[in-house]
Amino acid sequence: MDEIRIELRDEWRLENRKAFANIWSDMVFGVSLFILLYFNQSKVALLKFTGYKILSNISDTGKAFLIILMTDIFLGYHSESGWQTLLEVLVEHYGLQVDQAAITIFICLVPVIIDACVKLWLFKFLPRLSPRVANIFQEMKRH
């Protein structure tokens, strides 16, 4: 019986060490990334400029398609299992127990809030930035 207890204790210690190592490695990564971005602002500006050029060269229809694709992937009908898997992996990564009720509440609230914010942006602020993309969404809303 003592052998089983010792084995369970060793497994628990190993899991705690892994979780602690994950926390520290994520903190070191975050600090390192911040330092790299802070001290290389000219390269970050170049990346932003490149991204802006790429996005500005996409047609309005292509931009509308990308917005629809991204919102459907992250907020659409099939995204619930993706959110659940992502949250379970994240919680287990830090050595915590998965609480299905908390995950369900999170999935019921957060994607809906994000969806409402995206729709507000699409129909209130997007027409100012790109009237043609807004016209595409207005056409879609009619169908």
C-alpha positions as CSV (number, residue, x, y, z in Angstrom):
1,M,0.0,0.0,0.0
2,D,2.9,2.3,0.8
3,E,4.3,1.7,-2.7
4,I,1.1,3.0,-4.3
5,R,1.2,6.1,-2.1
6,I,4.8,6.8,-3.0
7,E,4.1,6.3,-6.7
8,L,1.1,8.6,-6.6
9,R,3.1,11.2,-4.7
10,D,5.9,11.0,-7.2
11,E,3.4,11.4,-10.1
12,W,1.8,14.5,-8.4
13,R,5.2,16.0,-7.8
14,L,6.2,15.5,-11.4
15,E,2.9,17.1,-12.6
16,N,3.5,20.1,-10.3
17,R,7.1,20.5,-11.5
18,K,5.8,20.5,-15.2
19,A,3.2,23.1,-14.4
20,F,5.7,25.3,-12.6
21,A,8.2,24.9,-15.5
22,N,5.4,25.9,-17.9
23,I,4.6,29.0,-15.9
24,W,8.3,30.1,-15.7
25,S,9.0,29.4,-19.4
26,D,5.9,31.3,-20.5
27,M,7.0,34.3,-18.3
28,V,10.5,34.2,-19.7
29,F,9.1,34.0,-23.2
30,G,6.8,37.0,-22.6
31,V,9.5,39.2,-21.1
32,S,11.9,38.2,-23.9
33,L,9.4,39.0,-26.6
34,F,8.6,42.4,-24.9
35,I,12.3,43.2,-24.8
36,L,12.9,42.2,-28.4
37,L,9.9,44.3,-29.6
38,Y,10.8,47.3,-27.5
39,F,14.5,47.5,-28.6
40,N,13.7,46.7,-32.2
41,Q,11.0,49.3,-32.9
42,S,12.3,50.1,-36.4
43,K,11.9,46.4,-37.4
44,V,8.4,46.3,-35.8
45,A,7.5,49.4,-37.7
46,L,8.7,47.7,-40.9
47,L,6.6,44.6,-40.1
48,K,3.5,46.8,-39.5
49,F,4.2,48.7,-42.8
50,T,4.5,45.4,-44.7
51,G,1.3,44.1,-43.2
52,Y,-0.5,47.3,-44.1
53,K,0.8,47.1,-47.7
54,I,-0.4,43.5,-48.0
55,L,-3.8,44.3,-46.6
56,S,-4.2,47.4,-48.8
57,N,-3.4,45.4,-51.9
58,I,-6.3,43.0,-51.2
59,S,-9.5,43.8,-53.1
60,D,-12.5,44.9,-51.1
61,T,-14.2,41.6,-51.8
62,G,-11.2,39.8,-50.6
63,K,-11.2,41.9,-47.4
64,A,-14.9,41.1,-46.8
65,F,-14.1,37.4,-47.4
66,L,-11.3,37.4,-44.9
67,I,-13.5,39.1,-42.3
68,I,-16.3,36.6,-42.8
69,L,-13.8,33.7,-42.7
70,M,-12.1,34.8,-39.5
71,T,-15.4,35.5,-37.7
72,D,-16.9,32.2,-38.8
73,I,-13.7,30.3,-37.6
74,F,-13.6,32.0,-34.2
75,L,-17.3,32.8,-33.6
76,G,-19.3,30.6,-35.9
77,Y,-21.5,27.6,-35.5
78,H,-18.7,25.0,-35.3
79,S,-16.3,27.0,-33.1
80,E,-17.7,25.7,-29.7
81,S,-15.6,22.6,-29.7
82,G,-12.5,24.6,-30.8
83,W,-13.0,27.0,-27.9
84,Q,-13.5,24.1,-25.5
85,T,-10.4,22.3,-26.6
86,L,-8.3,25.4,-26.5
87,L,-9.4,26.2,-22.9
88,E,-8.8,22.6,-21.8
89,V,-5.3,22.6,-23.2
90,L,-4.5,26.0,-21.7
91,V,-5.8,25.0,-18.2
92,E,-4.0,21.7,-18.2
93,H,-0.8,23.5,-19.4
94,Y,-0.7,25.3,-16.1
95,G,-1.5,22.2,-14.1
96,L,-5.0,23.1,-13.1
97,Q,-8.0,20.9,-13.0
98,V,-10.5,21.3,-15.9
99,D,-13.8,22.6,-14.7
100,Q,-16.4,21.9,-17.4
101,A,-19.0,24.3,-15.8
102,A,-16.5,27.2,-15.9
103,I,-15.5,26.4,-19.5
104,T,-19.1,26.2,-20.6
105,I,-19.9,29.6,-19.0
106,F,-16.8,31.1,-20.6
107,I,-17.9,29.7,-24.0
108,C,-21.4,31.0,-23.6
109,L,-20.2,34.5,-22.8
110,V,-16.9,35.4,-24.4
111,P,-17.6,34.4,-28.1
112,V,-21.0,36.1,-27.9
113,I,-19.4,39.3,-26.6
114,I,-16.7,39.2,-29.2
115,D,-19.3,38.6,-31.9
116,A,-21.3,41.6,-30.8
117,C,-18.2,43.8,-30.8
118,V,-17.2,42.6,-34.3
119,K,-20.8,43.3,-35.6
120,L,-20.7,46.7,-34.1
121,W,-17.4,47.4,-35.8
122,L,-18.7,46.0,-39.1
123,F,-21.8,48.1,-39.3
124,K,-20.8,51.2,-37.4
125,F,-17.1,51.9,-38.0
126,L,-16.2,49.9,-41.1
127,P,-18.2,52.1,-43.5
128,R,-16.0,55.0,-42.6
129,L,-12.8,53.0,-43.3
130,S,-13.9,51.2,-46.5
131,P,-17.4,52.1,-47.9
132,R,-17.2,49.4,-50.6
133,V,-16.6,46.6,-48.0
134,A,-19.5,47.9,-46.0
135,N,-21.7,47.8,-49.2
136,I,-20.8,44.1,-49.6
137,F,-21.9,43.4,-46.0
138,Q,-25.2,45.3,-46.6
139,E,-25.9,43.2,-49.6
140,M,-25.2,40.0,-47.6
141,K,-27.5,41.2,-44.8
142,R,-30.4,41.4,-47.3
143,H,-30.0,37.7,-48.2
